[in-house]
Structures are given as structure tokens and as C-alpha cells.
């Protein structure tokens, strides 16, 4: 009896080990199948035209007499307003900013250099308009201001002083662009599945991506802010499960 009982226990134990091994192997196979996925990217691009422009015109006046320098500055500002109006630019949103006066006699770092004018006054006329095309056309005729005696300088917080073109309608483009990027990502995943003789499963992970506003003409030295027409781009990254 003891021999038979021991034999039965050995048989039962062996069967249990074999069954456990079978179940474990099946679980590993399922796990590996579940881990099969493909990562794809979908790109969506649109051309967008700026709907806002900011154009700073930095005016300079210099004289040995402070009152005369200020009078020159005010005359230049008046000529700028007249020029803008003649070009069809609405000056309702135009502001005067960054008024400053420099006195050369108080400059201890002058190094003894000859000074042509004691007082130098700066002021910036900032044009803000929702008609970028009109402002762009006016900016291309800025030489007329110089011919009228207006002294302009570049620099300051507005860079080189040219118009800055801004696109504010990104929120309206987002839904359609996200849908397009997602659709293109799925097309890429389906192509991969066909090539690997698999089927596409559900989405394991998705990253919408960051919207970028780029210059339409992407060449060295061309900035997005200087171009009235821009390229809006988003790249979505999606992981799709694969099934045999």
C-alpha cells in the first residue's frame, strides 16, 4: 500500500508540474503578444496668414539745446503719424513708448571723445494693427520718412525695428489638424501591419505633440516673426498594438 500511495503522489506531482508549465508558457506567449506594438508619427501642416502686426519706429533727435532736441523729436513723431495715415494705417492703436534722454556731458565713460550734440532723445512709436498687409506695404515705403527728415534707429526691445507678424488663430486650427495627424499616423500603422502580416489593435499610448508656428520659407536667417505667411505644424506620436 505504501508503494502504491507513493507512486500515486509522484504521478499527481508530475502532472501538476506539467500543467503549471503549460499555463506559464501560455501566459508568457500572451504577454509577448500583448507587448507587440508599433510606434508611428502623423504630421499635419497648414499655411496661416498673420492677423496681427506690431511695428516699432524708434525715433532719434539730437541737439546741444534740450528744448530744440525735444522739438525735433515731436516734429518727427508728427511726421510719422501723418505718414501712417497717408498709407491707410489706422493709428488708433498706435502708442508712444520708451522715451529717454541722454546727456553726453554726464557720460563719465566718454573717454574724451568729441561730442557732436549734448542731448540725444529717443522715443518709439509702436504701431499695432489687425491689418498686416496694410502695415507691410507701409513698411516698404519707410524711406519716405527719412526723406522727410525723420531719423530712425534700430535696436531696443523690438529687435531690428521691422514689423513683427503674429498669428493668433491657432485654436481654430487645432481640432482639424489633430484629427489629420492622427489619421496619418493610423495609415502608417496599417501599412506597417500589412508589411508584417499583422492586424492593428487599439491605441496603447498617444502623444498629441506640440504645435509649432514656423516661417513659411525655412531658410537660414529668416525668422517666423518677419514673415506674414507662416507654417503651422503638429506631429502626433501614437503606439498601436499589433495582433497576429
CORPE-V353539 format. One record per residue. N is the residue number from 0. RES is the residue in one letter. PSI is psi in whole degrees, 0 to 359 (999 if undefined). Layout:
BEGIN
{{N & RES & PSI} {N & RES & PSI}}
END
This chain:
BEGIN
{{0 & X & 319} {1 & X & 322} {2 & X & 316} {3 & X & 319} {4 & X & 319} {5 & X & 320} {6 & X & 319} {7 & X & 318} {8 & X & 321} {9 & X & 318} {10 & X & 315} {11 & X & 317} {12 & X & 318} {13 & X & 318} {14 & X & 321} {15 & X & 318} {16 & X & 318} {17 & X & 317} {18 & X & 318} {19 & X & 320} {20 & X & 321} {21 & X & 314} {22 & X & 319} {23 & X & 317} {24 & X & 319} {25 & X & 320} {26 & X & 320} {27 & X & 318} {28 & X & 317} {29 & X & 321} {30 & X & 317} {31 & X & 323} {32 & X & 319} {33 & X & 332} {34 & X & 355} {35 & X & 121} {36 & X & 166} {37 & X & 138} {38 & X & 124} {39 & X & 159} {40 & X & 142} {41 & X & 132} {42 & X & 138} {43 & X & 133} {44 & X & 148} {45 & X & 148} {46 & X & 137} {47 & X & 140} {48 & X & 135} {49 & X & 142} {50 & X & 8} {51 & X & 142} {52 & X & 143} {53 & X & 124} {54 & X & 108} {55 & X & 134} {56 & X & 108} {57 & X & 116} {58 & X & 144} {59 & X & 140} {60 & X & 142} {61 & X & 141} {62 & X & 160} {63 & X & 343} {64 & X & 126} {65 & X & 320} {66 & X & 317} {67 & X & 321} {68 & X & 318} {69 & X & 322} {70 & X & 320} {71 & X & 318} {72 & X & 313} {73 & X & 324} {74 & X & 322} {75 & X & 319} {76 & X & 317} {77 & X & 320} {78 & X & 325} {79 & X & 316} {80 & X & 319} {81 & X & 319} {82 & X & 314} {83 & X & 316} {84 & X & 322} {85 & X & 338} {86 & X & 5} {87 & X & 15} {88 & X & 126} {89 & X & 119} {90 & X & 10} {91 & X & 327} {92 & X & 13} {93 & X & 137} {94 & X & 155} {95 & X & 128} {96 & X & 164} {97 & X & 47} {98 & X & 129} {99 & X & 149} {100 & X & 131} {101 & X & 131} {102 & X & 110} {103 & X & 333} {104 & X & 342} {105 & X & 5} {106 & X & 102} {107 & X & 352} {108 & X & 18} {109 & X & 338} {110 & X & 22} {111 & X & 12} {112 & X & 151} {113 & X & 138} {114 & X & 123} {115 & X & 332} {116 & X & 136} {117 & X & 316} {118 & X & 134} {119 & X & 122} {120 & X & 136} {121 & X & 145} {122 & X & 147} {123 & X & 126} {124 & X & 115} {125 & X & 114} {126 & X & 127} {127 & X & 121} {128 & X & 150} {129 & X & 16} {130 & X & 76} {131 & X & 325} {132 & X & 321} {133 & X & 316} {134 & X & 322} {135 & X & 316} {136 & X & 320} {137 & X & 322} {138 & X & 335} {139 & X & 355} {140 & X & 23} {141 & X & 341} {142 & X & 336} {143 & X & 327} {144 & X & 319} {145 & X & 319} {146 & X & 333} {147 & X & 2} {148 & X & 8} {149 & X & 126} {150 & X & 119} {151 & X & 150} {152 & X & 156} {153 & X & 178} {154 & X & 192} {155 & X & 190} {156 & X & 350} {157 & X & 23} {158 & X & 228} {159 & X & 2} {160 & X & 355} {161 & X & 170} {162 & X & 143} {163 & X & 121} {164 & X & 130} {165 & X & 137} {166 & X & 121} {167 & X & 4} {168 & X & 26} {169 & X & 321} {170 & X & 331} {171 & X & 333} {172 & X & 336} {173 & X & 308} {174 & X & 312} {175 & X & 323} {176 & X & 322} {177 & X & 317} {178 & X & 318} {179 & X & 317} {180 & X & 320} {181 & X & 319} {182 & X & 318} {183 & X & 327} {184 & X & 318} {185 & X & 321} {186 & X & 319} {187 & X & 319} {188 & X & 319} {189 & X & 322} {190 & X & 318} {191 & X & 319} {192 & X & 318} {193 & X & 318} {194 & X & 329} {195 & X & 9} {196 & X & 48} {197 & X & 175} {198 & X & 152} {199 & X & 133} {200 & X & 208} {201 & X & 174} {202 & X & 125} {203 & X & 321} {204 & X & 145} {205 & X & 140} {206 & X & 113} {207 & X & 325} {208 & X & 170} {209 & X & 134} {210 & X & 133} {211 & X & 140} {212 & X & 114} {213 & X & 160} {214 & X & 142} {215 & X & 316} {216 & X & 96} {217 & X & 80} {218 & X & 160} {219 & X & 132} {220 & X & 354} {221 & X & 123} {222 & X & 154} {223 & X & 320} {224 & X & 337} {225 & X & 351} {226 & X & 132} {227 & X & 331} {228 & X & 131} {229 & X & 168} {230 & X & 125} {231 & X & 130} {232 & X & 143} {233 & X & 141} {234 & X & 115} {235 & X & 138} {236 & X & 125} {237 & X & 137} {238 & X & 122} {239 & X & 136} {240 & X & 150} {241 & X & 139} {242 & X & 146} {243 & X & 999}}
END
